[in-house]
C-alpha cells in the first residue's frame, strides 16, 4: 500500500470524522461535564477499534449482510443514544461538575463512550463502504494487513478530532456558563435526534 493511497484515504476519512454526529455530541458533553475528556475519547475509540478488528477478521461483511443483526444493532444503538441524550438534558448542565456532587467514574464514562460508537451501525457501514475502495487485492500486502493499517489511520484521526472537540468545548465554553449550558443541551438533543433518525431509518421498511 503506497503513501498516495494512504493520503487519499486519510483525506476522505477526515471529512467523515469531521462531520458532527453522535461521537461529537458525546465528546462535547464530556468536555463540558467531566473533569477529563480522555476517558470519553478512549471509550469512543474503543468502539471504532472493535469495528476495525471485525473488519480485519472479515466478520464485518457477515454482520452487515444479516438484516436481523443490523436491525438489532441499530435499535440498540438508537435506544442507547436517546437514553444518554435524555440523561444530558435531565441532569443540570454544569462545567466539569465542580459543585462537589459525585459524577460518573472514569470507567463509567469510558464504557458510555464505547457504547456510543460501538452501537452505532454507521461506524460499521463506514468500514464496509469506505475501506474496500482503498484495498488493493493484487498488492503484496494481505487484505487483512491493509485493512488493519487503514483502521489504525482511522482510529488515529478519530483520536485527534475527538480530543480537539472535547478540549475546545472545555476551553472556549468553560468561562461562559450560559453558552456551556446551551451547548450541553444541544448535545443532548443531538443524541436524541440521531438516535431517533437511526431508528426511523432502519425500521421504515417494516
C-alpha positions as CSV (number, residue, x, y, z in Angstrom):
1,X,0.0,0.0,0.0
2,X,1.6,3.2,-1.2
3,X,1.6,6.6,0.5
4,X,-0.6,8.1,-2.2
5,X,-3.4,5.7,-1.3
6,X,-3.0,6.3,2.4
7,X,-3.1,10.1,1.9
8,X,-6.2,9.8,-0.3
9,X,-7.9,7.6,2.4
10,X,-6.9,10.0,5.2
11,X,-8.4,13.0,3.3
12,X,-11.7,11.2,2.8
13,X,-11.7,9.7,6.3
14,X,-11.1,13.1,7.9
15,X,-14.0,14.6,6.0
16,X,-16.3,12.0,7.5
17,X,-14.7,12.2,11.0
18,X,-15.1,16.0,11.0
19,X,-18.8,15.7,10.3
20,X,-20.7,16.3,13.6
21,X,-22.6,13.3,14.9
22,X,-23.2,11.2,17.9
23,X,-19.4,10.9,18.7
24,X,-19.1,14.7,18.5
25,X,-22.1,15.2,20.8
26,X,-20.6,12.8,23.4
27,X,-17.2,14.5,23.2
28,X,-18.7,17.9,23.6
29,X,-20.8,16.8,26.5
30,X,-17.8,15.2,28.2
31,X,-15.7,18.3,27.7
32,X,-18.3,20.4,29.5
33,X,-19.3,18.0,32.2
34,X,-16.4,15.7,33.0
35,X,-13.1,16.5,34.7
36,X,-11.2,15.0,31.8
37,X,-12.1,14.3,28.2
38,X,-9.6,11.4,27.9
39,X,-11.9,8.6,29.3
40,X,-14.7,9.7,27.0
41,X,-12.5,9.8,23.9
42,X,-10.9,6.5,24.9
43,X,-14.4,4.9,25.0
44,X,-15.3,6.3,21.6
45,X,-12.1,4.9,20.2
46,X,-12.8,1.5,21.7
47,X,-15.9,1.2,19.6
48,X,-14.0,2.1,16.4
49,X,-11.2,-0.3,17.3
50,X,-13.8,-3.1,17.8
51,X,-15.2,-2.5,14.3
52,X,-11.7,-2.4,12.9
53,X,-10.9,-5.8,14.4
54,X,-14.2,-7.1,12.9
55,X,-13.2,-5.8,9.5
56,X,-9.7,-7.3,9.7
57,X,-11.3,-10.7,10.7
58,X,-13.7,-10.5,7.8
59,X,-16.7,-10.6,10.2
60,X,-17.9,-7.1,9.4
61,X,-19.2,-8.3,6.0
62,X,-21.1,-11.1,7.6
63,X,-22.7,-8.8,10.2
64,X,-23.6,-6.2,7.6
65,X,-25.1,-8.9,5.4
66,X,-27.5,-10.0,8.1
67,X,-30.6,-7.8,8.2
68,X,-31.8,-9.0,11.6
69,X,-28.3,-8.4,13.2
70,X,-28.1,-4.9,11.7
71,X,-31.6,-4.1,12.8
72,X,-30.9,-5.3,16.3
73,X,-27.7,-3.3,16.4
74,X,-29.5,-0.2,15.1
75,X,-32.3,-0.4,17.6
76,X,-29.9,-1.0,20.5
77,X,-27.7,1.9,19.4
78,X,-30.6,4.3,18.8
79,X,-32.1,3.5,22.2
80,X,-28.8,3.9,23.9
81,X,-28.2,7.3,22.3
82,X,-31.6,8.5,23.2
83,X,-31.2,7.4,26.8
84,X,-27.8,9.2,27.0
85,X,-29.3,12.3,25.4
86,X,-32.2,12.3,27.9
87,X,-29.7,12.0,30.7
88,X,-27.8,15.0,29.5
89,X,-31.0,17.1,29.3
90,X,-32.3,15.9,32.7
91,X,-29.1,16.4,34.6
92,X,-28.3,20.1,35.4
93,X,-25.7,21.1,32.8
94,X,-22.5,22.3,34.6
95,X,-18.9,22.7,33.5
96,X,-16.7,20.0,34.9
97,X,-19.0,19.2,37.8
98,X,-17.3,21.4,40.2
99,X,-20.2,21.6,42.8
100,X,-18.9,18.7,44.8
101,X,-21.5,16.3,43.5
102,X,-20.0,12.9,42.7
103,X,-20.1,12.4,38.9
104,X,-19.7,9.2,37.0
105,X,-16.3,7.4,37.3
106,X,-13.8,7.4,34.5
107,X,-14.6,3.8,33.8
108,X,-18.3,4.6,33.5
109,X,-17.6,7.4,31.1
110,X,-15.3,5.2,29.1
111,X,-18.0,2.5,28.9
112,X,-20.6,5.0,27.8
113,X,-18.3,6.3,25.1
114,X,-17.7,2.7,23.9
115,X,-21.5,2.2,23.8
116,X,-22.0,5.4,21.7
117,X,-19.5,4.4,19.0
118,X,-19.8,0.6,19.3
119,X,-23.6,0.6,19.0
120,X,-23.5,3.0,16.0
121,X,-24.2,1.0,12.8
122,X,-22.9,4.0,10.8
123,X,-19.4,3.1,12.1
124,X,-19.8,-0.4,10.8
125,X,-21.0,0.8,7.4
126,X,-18.1,3.2,7.2
127,X,-15.7,0.3,7.3
128,X,-17.7,-1.6,4.7
129,X,-18.2,1.2,2.3
130,X,-15.0,3.2,2.6
131,X,-12.3,0.7,3.3
132,X,-12.8,-1.6,0.3
133,X,-12.2,1.3,-2.0
134,X,-8.6,1.6,-0.8
135,X,-7.7,-2.0,-0.5
136,X,-5.7,-3.5,-3.4
137,X,-6.3,-7.2,-3.6
138,X,-3.4,-7.6,-6.1
139,X,-0.8,-5.9,-3.9
140,X,1.8,-7.8,-1.9
141,X,0.2,-6.9,1.4
142,X,-2.6,-9.3,2.5
143,X,-6.1,-7.7,2.6
144,X,-6.2,-8.1,6.4
145,X,-3.0,-6.2,6.8
146,X,-4.2,-3.4,4.5
147,X,-7.5,-3.2,6.4
148,X,-5.7,-3.1,9.7
149,X,-3.5,-0.2,8.5
150,X,-6.5,1.7,7.3
151,X,-8.2,1.0,10.6
152,X,-5.2,2.4,12.5
153,X,-5.3,5.5,10.4
154,X,-9.0,6.0,11.0
155,X,-8.7,5.5,14.8
156,X,-5.8,7.9,14.9
157,X,-7.9,10.5,13.0
158,X,-10.8,10.0,15.4
159,X,-8.5,10.4,18.4
160,X,-7.1,13.7,17.2
161,X,-10.5,15.1,16.2
162,X,-12.5,14.0,19.3
163,X,-9.8,15.2,21.7
164,X,-9.8,18.6,19.9
165,X,-13.6,18.8,20.0
166,X,-13.7,17.9,23.7
167,X,-10.9,20.3,24.7
168,X,-12.2,23.1,22.6
169,X,-15.6,22.8,24.2
170,X,-14.0,23.0,27.6
171,X,-11.6,25.8,26.8
172,X,-13.9,28.0,24.7
173,X,-17.1,27.5,26.8
174,X,-15.6,26.9,30.2
175,X,-15.8,30.5,31.1
176,X,-19.2,31.0,29.6
177,X,-21.7,29.2,31.8
178,X,-24.7,30.3,29.7
179,X,-23.2,29.2,26.4
180,X,-22.0,26.0,28.0
181,X,-25.5,25.1,29.2
182,X,-26.9,25.8,25.8
183,X,-24.3,23.6,24.0
184,X,-24.7,20.9,26.6
185,X,-28.5,20.9,25.9
186,X,-27.9,20.9,22.2
187,X,-25.6,17.9,22.6
188,X,-28.3,16.1,24.4
189,X,-30.9,17.0,21.7
190,X,-28.4,15.8,19.0
191,X,-28.1,12.4,20.7
192,X,-31.8,12.0,20.9
193,X,-32.3,13.2,17.3
194,X,-29.6,11.0,15.9
195,X,-31.0,8.0,17.8
196,X,-34.5,8.7,16.5
197,X,-33.2,9.1,13.0
198,X,-31.3,5.8,13.1
199,X,-34.4,4.1,14.5
200,X,-36.7,5.5,11.8
201,X,-34.3,4.9,9.0
202,X,-33.8,1.2,9.9
203,X,-37.4,0.5,10.7
204,X,-39.0,2.5,7.9
205,X,-39.4,-0.6,5.8
206,X,-41.2,-2.7,8.5
